Amino acid sequence: MKRHVAATLLGVLGLLVLDNHINWVPHDHGTLLEVSGRVVDARGWASEQWRRWHTPCPALKQHEAPDSAMGALLRTIQQHSLPDSLGAQLLQVQTQDDWAMAEVAFKTLNPSIVVLRQSAGAWQIQDSAVWSGSTAPWHAADFVRRYLRQQAPDLPETLLACFAIDLNRYGQGPGGLGPVDLKTSDRP
């Protein structure tokens, strides 16, 4: 068999094998990549990789929890959804100008990411800009950032882009792409 015929045949067979194992699957008004029956959010993963390499995170104030300066912020969160919020504990807080993003753990509620804004010296929770729960099968960091951007359009882009979002806590495991079986995922 001639080399160009063998190369063409090998290329066609390779494409057929790929076609049998890789598909784009529509899901929740988006598209996921299915590889041998496992679903991944390739777009979300790629978006997060791009963000990590192209977003400088210079001027944010990172607060180590607990930070006495964040007492008023924590009290605001603790009073927001009584009685479950009373035991809230700050996991991380970042501030920029009069905005803050806080990750909070509760005893009886899912961990949450809360967007707050300071007005007249008092912190106010932006009610629609709170994330809690799993993002599966979507990539957690990308999904949460897009959601918070939609809910709080005035939130500084640097604050949103530089806030660390734990993939284990909000969706995927340590692999980052987060393969999930759509039949068994429990989206909220």
C-alpha positions in Angstrom: 0.0 0.0 0.0 1.3 3.4 -0.9 2.2 5.8 1.9 -0.3 8.6 1.0 -3.1 6.0 0.9 -2.1 4.6 4.3 -1.9 8.1 5.8 -5.3 9.0 4.4 -6.8 5.8 5.7 -5.2 6.3 9.1 -6.5 9.9 9.2 -10.1 8.8 8.3 -10.0 6.0 10.9 -8.7 8.4 13.6 -11.5 10.9 12.8 -14.1 8.0 13.1 -12.7 6.9 16.4 -12.8 10.5 17.7 -16.3 10.9 16.4 -17.4 7.9 18.4 -15.9 9.1 21.7 -16.2 12.9 21.6 -19.5 14.8 21.3 -20.9 18.3 22.1 -24.0 17.9 24.4 -26.6 20.7 24.9 -27.4 21.2 28.6 -29.1 24.1 30.5 -28.9 26.6 27.6 -25.2 25.8 27.1 -23.0 23.2 25.5 -20.7 20.6 27.3 -18.1 18.3 25.9 -18.8 14.6 26.3 -15.7 12.4 26.2 -16.4 8.6 26.3 -19.6 9.2 28.3 -18.1 11.7 30.8 -19.2 15.4 30.6 -16.8 18.3 31.0 -17.3 22.1 30.7 -14.4 22.7 28.3 -15.5 26.3 27.7 -15.5 27.1 31.4 -12.2 25.4 32.0 -10.6 27.3 29.1 -12.1 30.6 30.3 -10.6 30.1 33.7 -7.2 29.3 32.3 -7.3 32.4 30.2 -8.4 34.5 33.2 -5.5 33.1 35.4 -2.9 33.9 32.8 -4.2 37.3 31.6 -5.6 39.0 34.7 -3.2 40.8 37.0 -4.4 40.9 40.6 -2.6 43.8 42.1 -4.6 46.3 44.2 -7.0 44.1 46.1 -7.0 44.0 49.9 -7.0 40.4 51.1 -8.2 39.9 54.6 -7.2 36.8 56.5 -10.2 35.4 58.4 -10.7 36.2 61.2 -9.7 39.9 60.7 -11.0 42.4 63.3 -11.5 45.0 60.6 -14.1 42.7 59.0 -16.3 42.4 62.1 -19.0 44.7 60.7 -19.0 42.7 57.4 -19.4 39.4 59.3 -22.2 40.8 61.5 -24.0 42.0 58.4 -23.8 38.4 56.9 -24.8 36.8 60.3 -28.0 39.0 60.4 -29.0 38.3 56.8 -30.7 34.9 56.9 -31.6 34.2 60.6 -31.4 31.9 62.4 -29.1 29.8 60.2 -26.7 32.6 59.4 -25.9 33.4 63.1 -23.0 30.8 63.1 -21.4 32.2 59.9 -17.7 32.1 59.7 -15.6 34.0 57.1 -13.3 31.8 55.0 -11.9 34.6 52.9 -12.7 38.3 52.2 -11.4 40.6 49.5 -12.2 44.3 49.2 -11.8 46.9 46.5 -13.0 50.5 47.1 -16.5 50.2 48.6 -17.1 46.6 47.4 -16.3 43.3 49.1 -16.6 39.6 48.3 -16.7 37.1 51.1 -16.7 33.4 51.2 -18.7 32.2 54.2 -19.2 28.8 55.9 -22.3 27.9 57.9 -23.1 25.1 60.3 -26.4 24.2 58.5 -26.2 26.0 55.1 -24.0 25.4 52.1 -20.9 27.6 51.9 -21.6 30.8 50.1 -19.9 33.6 48.2 -21.5 36.9 49.1 -21.1 40.3 47.3 -21.4 43.3 49.6 -21.2 47.0 49.1 -20.5 49.7 51.7 -23.0 52.6 51.8 -22.9 55.4 54.4 -20.3 53.4 56.4 -22.4 50.2 56.6 -22.0 47.0 54.6 -25.0 45.9 52.6 -25.4 42.5 51.0 -26.3 42.6 47.4 -29.3 40.2 47.7 -29.2 38.9 44.2 -25.4 38.5 44.1 -25.0 35.5 46.5 -23.9 32.1 45.3 -24.5 28.9 47.3 -24.5 25.3 46.1 -23.0 23.1 43.4 -22.4 24.2 39.8 -22.0 20.7 38.5 -21.6 19.8 35.6 -20.4 23.4 34.9 -16.9 24.6 35.8 -17.4 26.1 39.2 -15.2 29.2 39.0 -16.3 30.3 35.6 -20.0 29.6 36.3 -20.0 31.5 39.6 -18.1 34.5 38.1 -20.6 34.7 35.2 -23.5 34.5 37.6 -22.2 37.2 40.0 -21.3 39.5 37.0 -24.9 39.2 35.8 -26.3 39.8 39.3 -24.0 42.7 40.3 -22.9 44.4 37.0 -21.2 47.3 38.9 -18.9 44.9 40.9 -15.3 45.8 40.0 -14.0 43.4 37.4 -10.6 43.0 39.2 -12.3 42.0 42.4 -14.5 39.4 40.7 -11.6 38.0 38.6 -9.2 37.8 41.4 -11.4 36.2 44.1 -10.4 32.6 44.6 -13.2 30.1 44.0 -12.7 26.6 45.5 -13.6 24.0 42.8 -14.0 21.3 45.5 -16.5 23.4 47.4 -18.7 24.5 44.5 -18.7 21.8 42.0 -15.7 19.8 40.6 -13.0 17.9 42.3 -9.3 18.7 42.0 -9.0 17.8 38.3 -10.3 21.2 37.3 -12.3 20.1 34.2 -14.7 18.3 36.5 -16.1 15.3 34.6 -19.6 14.6 35.7 -22.2 12.1 34.7 -25.3 14.2 33.7 -27.6 11.4 34.7 -26.5 11.5 38.4 -25.6 15.2 38.9 -27.7 17.1 41.3 -28.0 20.6 40.1 -29.9 23.0 42.3 
